[in-house]
């Protein structure tokens, strides 16, 4: 049988989050073989081996690929998503002034206007949020960090996607009820995103 090499990885899309969790639940050993609250590099190698062997027994199609690389990509991705969710929930529990809402990922923190400064400082400490913090700092709009976080704009990829939107789409996003950014701030943001496109 011909194996598929890692060079064709680009053709393989990342699985959707619900597919990842349903796959692990279908396997029946999501929590038995590895800790979903830690990343791949911090896992017990024996537990990962056991998980991979069970997965290969259940789905022999993974064995067609060199080193079963699609399975490894799935495990990396799944653990990245679940460990990130766990860290977020811990961060939310650690904040005494904000209530944690499980209803949606986009607005999982309800920010209090009275504690705007402390939440801004806390967000700048989050490693994945550095790009957004830098972008807003250049525009002197760091106070908007909580609004960006609530809207799900959390990393460099989100900022790049935002910069590729048309100006009317950007304006609509910033002025909508979830973000509720002022007109002057919206103009500054649109201008900053335009400079990124150049």
Secondary structure, 3 states (H helix, E strand, C coil): CCCECHHHHHHCCCCCHHHHHHHHHHHCCHHHHCCCCCCHHHCCHHHHHHHHHHHHHHCHHHHHEHHHHHHHHHHHHHHHHHHHHHHHHHHHHHCCCCEECCCCCCCCEECCHHHHHHHHHHHHCCHHHHHHHHHHHHCCCHHHHHHHHHCCCCCHHHHHHHHHCCHHHHHHHHHCCCCCCCHHHHHHHHHHHHHHHC
